[in-house]
Amino acid sequence: MPVSRETLIKRFESAAETWERKGKRNWAYAKNGKGDFHYGIAKEAFKRAERNRKKAEALKNE
């Protein structure tokens, strides 16, 4: 079953918000001394959030 463009946009925006939240949480863990590996996890989460935002923006501009 094909998915509408609006649904895809909402999905990508929701995913971006989720990854942004995960990134902020892991950044805070790293800043509070719970392990430096959290910086890497946060960095990857922020990259994924940005990627999803770009996909949603591209769909909006089509």
Helices and strands as residue ranges (DSSP letters): H 5-31, H 37-61
